[in-house]
Structure formats: C-alpha cells, structure tokens
C-alpha cells in the first residue's frame, strides 16, 4: 500500500539564554485514503503545537501525495 508522506523540518531555540538552535526533522505517513485537506489540517496543528512549545525560527513542510 502506498502512503502519503510528509517531512517536517523545524528550527527552534529551546534555551533562550544560550540561543543555540535545535533542528528537528520528522517524517509522518498517512494512509492513502487520507484526504489532502485532512493531512494539511494535521500538519497545521502539529506545527502550531510546536510554535506554542518553542521559539520556532524556521519550518519547512514537504508532503508527497499520490497523483
């Protein structure tokens, strides 16, 4: 079964005193039956939660859907 895969890369500063950036890259797989809109909503919630947890300075999202 082929799935939709999204890669999310986030750069944030966890410790405000040292200002050392922390990079995190994660891949998430969604069932092929997942609607693009549902995937987008999930990714948006995920990034929003990360922004509430940390001082996010950069993020990139790449999702590959079936044609």
C-alpha positions as CSV (number, residue, x, y, z in Angstrom):
1,X,0.0,0.0,0.0
2,X,1.3,3.4,-0.9
3,X,1.0,6.2,1.6
4,X,1.2,10.0,1.7
5,X,4.5,11.1,3.4
6,X,5.1,14.5,5.0
7,X,8.5,15.6,6.1
8,X,8.5,18.4,8.7
9,X,11.8,20.3,9.5
10,X,11.7,22.7,12.4
11,X,14.5,25.0,13.7
12,X,13.9,26.4,17.1
13,X,15.7,27.9,20.1
14,X,14.8,25.9,23.1
15,X,17.1,27.6,25.6
16,X,16.6,31.4,25.4
17,X,19.9,32.1,27.3
18,X,22.2,30.2,25.0
19,X,20.3,30.8,21.8
20,X,21.6,27.6,20.3
21,X,19.3,26.5,17.5
22,X,17.9,23.0,17.7
23,X,16.9,21.3,14.4
24,X,14.3,18.6,14.3
25,X,13.2,16.6,11.2
26,X,10.4,14.1,11.3
27,X,8.5,12.1,8.7
28,X,4.9,11.2,9.0
29,X,3.0,8.7,6.9
30,X,-0.7,8.9,6.2
31,X,-3.0,6.3,4.8
32,X,-3.6,6.6,1.1
33,X,-7.3,7.2,1.8
34,X,-6.5,10.4,3.9
35,X,-7.8,13.5,2.1
36,X,-5.2,16.2,1.3
37,X,-7.3,18.6,3.4
38,X,-7.1,16.3,6.4
39,X,-3.3,15.9,6.0
40,X,-3.0,19.7,5.8
41,X,-5.1,20.2,8.9
42,X,-3.0,17.7,10.8
43,X,0.3,19.3,9.7
44,X,-1.0,22.7,10.6
45,X,-2.0,21.6,14.1
46,X,1.4,19.9,14.6
47,X,3.4,23.0,13.7
48,X,1.1,25.2,15.8
49,X,1.7,23.0,18.8
50,X,5.5,23.2,18.2
51,X,5.2,27.0,18.0
52,X,3.5,27.0,21.4
53,X,6.2,24.8,22.9
54,X,9.2,26.5,21.5
55,X,10.6,29.7,19.9
56,X,10.4,28.4,16.2
57,X,12.5,30.4,13.9
58,X,12.0,28.3,10.7
59,X,10.0,25.5,9.5
60,X,9.7,23.6,6.2
61,X,7.0,21.1,5.2
62,X,7.1,18.7,2.2
63,X,4.2,16.4,1.5
64,X,4.1,13.9,-1.3
65,X,0.7,12.8,-2.4
66,X,-0.3,10.2,-4.9
67,X,-1.1,11.6,-8.3
